[in-house]
């Protein structure tokens, strides 16, 4: 009976109720989005860092090098000599070195030249087909296969640079020989080939990149006459004319390094900077810097959300307090008909709790709708999606508790007034 009465009382003044619910919904939605995005963002970025202690690449912004090489969300800083970097890849400190070469994309998805170690690094399995063995054979990530409906044996031509609207190559057709399993990591949105494929794709045009040339797809990129032009036509059935990994004077984009001896993490950045034209970026340090910069904005949004929640609490208090004045006679009659003091107190508290519960419910729903929209935008720009259906019990439970606490505090004074109501005086005035 108390619950039914409380629910009816909530809608005694519907405009006040709707305002309180809207404010609560907005604050809960913002905090829900921040909780889910923060957790999933850090998890995804941390999982992609596993097995990468250092990134070797061209000089420039170390953060840009990490973002482009580890997360595939930025243009590379340039190219480096493969002959020079091989010395460092074979260093006794190095446990594993994975070279990467960029240049083209297919419908906005990067085509990355690398080795099978890259697939192992992300713990991806070959769900269908096999790993690339020959030039122009590719393994496509699970998201790429799903979104572009690619299957084993399909062929396609790449687009120059990183933009989907770039110039389509009129030669060098790729063939899908493998489809990787879904990992939830960056590999899901990549098309992988061996490194000679990237070299051959551009050298068959009769051009090469000079040492200081910007990376493929960047402004100012120039091709010069290449002395290693292969006159034979690219054919997937004949690999006699294919370029190999042993080609001299070639370039790659970067190398992902994992150390046996972690002393390399501290020593290499200075040694590389002083003795080569490359740079060694520490991905953990760079990502911590990025999170620190993001943290300012996230905290500002949290403060905004808690501010809105505080305003909603004040709104609930005003609504209950004003309504109580108009319902004093009703409460007095309830007492005359046998209602106990604590029952009146519970009615007022329950009204506030119901308001907060409804606000919290709509807030979590709206927050997850926001995650869906945010995920679509981030997948389009950064190939990074979020799961709106994940429930973070601890933090969302605390948020629910905080929402109820705001409601209880807001209802405290009106509830006490209902508890201490003077029956005879109230009925006489009525």
N, C-alpha and C positions, 0 to 999 in steps of 0.2 A: 504494500500500500504506500509506504514511504517513497519508494522508487517511482511509482506511478505519479504520485503527487509532485515530486521534485521535477519530473520530466514535463508535466503540464505547466508548472510554475516558470520553467525556463522560457517557455513561449508566451508568457504573460505579456512581455514586451519584445516582440520578435526582432525589431530593428537593433535593439541593444544586444540581443543574443547573437545575431548574425555578425555584428561588428566585432564582438569578442572572439567569436569563432574564426573570423577572417584574420584577425591579428595573430591569434595562436597558430593558425594554419601557416601563415607566412613565415613566422619565426621557426617553427618546427621544420618546415620544408627547406629553408636555407641551411639550418644546422644538419639536417639529414644528408643533403647534397654534399656538404663539406666533410662530414664523417666518411661517407662512402668514397668520395673522390680522393681524399687524402690517403686513406688506407690502400685503395686499389692502385693509385698512382705510384705510391712508394713501393708496393709489392712488385708491380710490373717493371719499374725502373731498376729495382734491386735484383730481380730475377735475371734481367738481361746483363747485369754486371758480373754475374757469377763466372769465375774463370778468366776474368780480364783484370790484370793488375796494372797494366800500362798500355797506352796506345801510341805507336810510332806513326808520325805523319809529317806532312809539309808544315813549315813554319807559318804561324798565324795565331788565331785565337784558340787556346787549348780547349775551351768549352765547346767551340764550334767543331773541333776535331772529334771530341768525345761524342757529341750529339750525332754527327754524321756517320761515324764509324761504328758506334755501339748501338745507337737507337734509330739510325736512318731517318732523322727528322730535320736535317740541315744539309746545305751544300758543303762538300769537302773543302779543306783549306788549300788544296792543290795536289800535285803528284810528287812522288819520290822515286829515286832510282832503285829498281829491284836488285841490281847487282850490289849496290851499296848496303841496302838493308838486309841482304842475305847474311852478311857477316854478323849482324846483331841477332838475327833469327837463330843462328847456329851457336850462339854464346853458351858456355857451360851453365850459366845461371838460368837459362830459359828451359822451362818444362814443355811449353807448347807455344808455337807462333802461327797465327792464322792470317795470311795475307788477304787483302781485299782490293778489288779493282772495280771502279765504277765507270760509267760512260753513257748507258742507255736506260730506257724504261719501256714498259709496254702498258699502255692505257693508264699511266700514272704509277704503276708498280715498278720499283727499281729492279734492274737486272744487275746482279752482283757476281763478279768473278771471284772465286775463292777455292777452297779445298773441301773434301768431305769432312774434315775436322770441324768445320763451321756448323755442319748439321749435328754432329755429336755434341758440340758445345751447348747447344740449345736442347739437348736430349730429345731431338725429333727422330722419329722412325720413318722409314720409307713405307708409307701405307699401301702404295701401289707402284709397281714398276721397279726401277733400280736407280742407283746413284749415277750421275753423269760420268762418262768415261772419255768420250770424244768431244772435240770442239762442236759447239752449237747444240749440244744436248743439254737440256735444262731440267732441274727439279723445281717444281713450283710449290710454294707454301699453301697450307690448307685454305686460308682465307682467299688467296688469289684464285685457286682452283674453283672454289665455291662461287665467288662473285663473278668470275669471267667464264664459268662453266667450261674450264679446260679439262681435257681428258688425255690419257696416254695416246701418243701418236699425233696429237694436234700440232700444227705448225703455225708460226706467226713471225712477223718482222718487227724489230725494235724501233723505237723512236729516239733520236739523238738527244742527249742531255737528260735532265731530270723532269722537264715539263712534258705533260701528256700531249701538248699542242705542238711539240717540236717537229723537226723534219724526219720523216719516216725513211729508214734505209731501204734502198731498192735492191739490196743483195743481202746475203747472210741470213737465211731463214732458220729460226730456232725450232727445235723439235722437243716436245715434252716426253721425257723418258721416265720421270718419277714424280710422285705427288707425296709430299711430306705430311706426317700426322699433325694434328692440331696441338699446339703447345701453350697458346696464350701469350707467346712471346713475339719478338719482332720478326722472327723468321717466317711466321705465318703470312706475312705480307710481302715476301720477297720472291724473286725468281733467281735461282742460283745456277751458275755455269762454272766451268773451269776458267782460270785466268787467261790462257791463250785465246779463248773465245773472244774476250773483250779486246785483246790486242788485234786479233785477226779481223774482227768486225771493222775496225777503223783503218787498219793498214791495207786492207784490200781495196780501199779507195785510193791507194797510192800516196798516202800522207802519214805523217807521224807527228806526235806532240813534241815540242822542244822542252828542255828542262824547266825553264821558268814559265812555261805556258800555263794559263789557268786551267782548271779541271774541266772535263767535258760538260757542256751545258752552261758554263759560266760566261759572263760577258767578256769579250776580248779573246776568246778561245780561237786559236789559229792552227791550221794543219799545214805542215811543210812536206816537200817531196821525201818519201821514205825509201831508203836504200834497200830495205828488206821486203820490197813488194813481192807478193806471191802471185805469179801470173796465172796459176791454175785456178779454175772456177771452183767455188765452194760447193761441195757435194757431200751429203750425209752418208752416202754409200762408199765414198772413197776418201780416206784420210791421209793419203800420201803427201798432200801439199799443205796439211794443217801446220800452223805454228805450234811450237812446244814451249814448255815452261823454261827451257834452257836458252831461249832466244837472248842474244846480247843486247845491251843498251835499251832495255825496255823499262817501263814505269808502272807502278801500282799506286793506289790511293793511300793505303795505310796498312798497319799490321797490329793485330790484337795479341798482346804478350801475356802469358802466364808464367810466373817464375817458380823455380824449384827453391831458390834461395831468396827470401824476401828482402835481402840487402839491396837487390837490384831496384826495388821500388824507391829507395832513398838515394841511391847513387846515380842511377841512369839519367834522370832529368838533366842534371848539371853536365854529366859527361857527354850526353848526346848534344846538348846545346853548344858546348865548347868545341866539340870535335867534328860536327857534321852540319849539314844544312837542313837537318830535320829537327823536330821537337818531340819530346816524350811527355805526354799528358797523363796525369793520374785521374782516372775516371771517378773514383770515390770522392776525391777532394773536389773535383769540378761539380759533381752532382750535389754534394753537400752545400756548395756555394749557391747553386741554383735553387735548392730547397729553402735556403735561408732567405733568398730574394722573394720566393713565392710565399714564404711564411708570413711576411708583413701583410700582404694582401689577404691571405686566409684569416689571419687574426682580426683584421679590420672587418671582414664579413661576419666573423663570429660575434664580435662586439655589437655589430649592427643587429644581428639576429637576437642576441640576448636583450638588447635595448627594446626591440619590438615585443619580445616576450614580457618584459617589465611593463610596457605600456598596456599590453593585453591584460595583465594582472590588475592594473589600475582600473581598466575598463570593466572588468568583472566585478571589482569591489564597488565601483560607482553604481553599476546596474543592480547589484544585490541590495546595496544600501538604500537606493531610491525606491526600489520595488518593495522593500520591507516596510517603508513608511506607509505605502498604500495598502499593505496586506496585514497591518496590525490587527484589524478587526477579525480578519480571517483566522489568524493564529490564535486570537483570544477565544473564538468560537470553537476551534479545535481543542483547546485546553478544557473548555466547558464540557465538551463531548467526550472527555476522557483521555485526550492525548497527553503524554508526559512531556516534561521540560526537555529531556534529552532527545525526544523524538523530533521536536521542533528544531533543535540544534542540528540534528542529523539531516533534516530536510534541507536546510540552508547549505550545509557542507556538501551534501550530495548533489545539489544543483550545480555548485561550482565544479565538483569532480566530473559530473556528466559533461559540462561545457568543455573542460580541459581534455577529457577523453575523446570527444568528438573532434576537437581542434587538432589533437595529436594524430588521430586516424587520418583525417584529411591532409594533414601536413606531411605524413610519411608517404601517402599516395602521391601528392603533388611533387614531393621531393624526388620520387622515383620516376615520375614523368619527366622532371627536369634532367635526371641522369640519362634517360633515353635520348632526349634532344641533344644534350652535351656530348653523349657518346657518338651520335651521328656526325656532329661537327668535328670532333677530334679524330674520328676514323677517316673522314674526308681529308683533313689537313695533316694529321700526324700518324695515321694508321694505328691509332691507339683507341681501343674501345673500353667501356666500363659496363659492369654487370649490375643492372638495376634491381635484380632479384636477390642479391646478397643481403643477408641480415647480420649486422654486427651486434650480437645480443648484448654484450657488456655496455657499449657506448649508447646504443639506442635504448636499452633498459634504463640507463642513467638519465637519458633525455626524457623518457616517460615519467620517471620519478621526479625530475626537476619541474616538468610541466604540472604534475599533480601538486607539488609543493607550492608553486606559484598560485594555483587555484585555492589551496587550503589557507594560505596566508591572506589572500584577497577576501576569503569568505569568513575569516575569523571574527572580525568585529560585528558584521551583520548577524552571524550565528549566535554570538554572545548576547546581542540585543534581543534576538528571538527567544533565547533561553530565559532571559530575565524580564520578559514582558509582564506588565501589570494587568491582569485580566479585568478587574473591576473598573479601573481607571480607563482602560482602552474601550471597553464596551459603553461606559458612560459618555465618553467623548463621541463615540460613533453614533 
